[in-house]
């Protein structure tokens, strides 16, 4: 089964739909540095990217993930990449979704 190296393409401008009018985000991922274990990714997500999240916590998660090597194709680096993109996208979203209670 074939595939492509997602981190390689993240440095290129996005030509698809944009989050806001005229907003283009370019991400540069590290190709060196430490790897995170699955347990570390889970802990960061639980503490900063979970259901109860704040801008400060999301920024901390993004900062932690930006220090990690995500340019290798491992289960751990893929989990860190998806978590990084989730936290980054949540930071871009400024409106509140509220709760359903």
C-alpha angles and dihedrals in degrees: 000000000000130000142157136252103256096195089059090059097044091076090062121084115265113246097185131082116324128227094227133009106294097350116141120177123200118191125200115199127201117249093193135042133071127331122230122229120233088251091054091050090050092049093050091047093047093050102038113012102039131108092288103055138155134197090249092052093046090051089051091051092048090049092050093048093047089062093056127091105246099160094088121083105240132127090250097049091046090053090049091049094051090046091048092051091047093052092044093050090048089055090053091053107081101173121088121242090201122200133284098234 
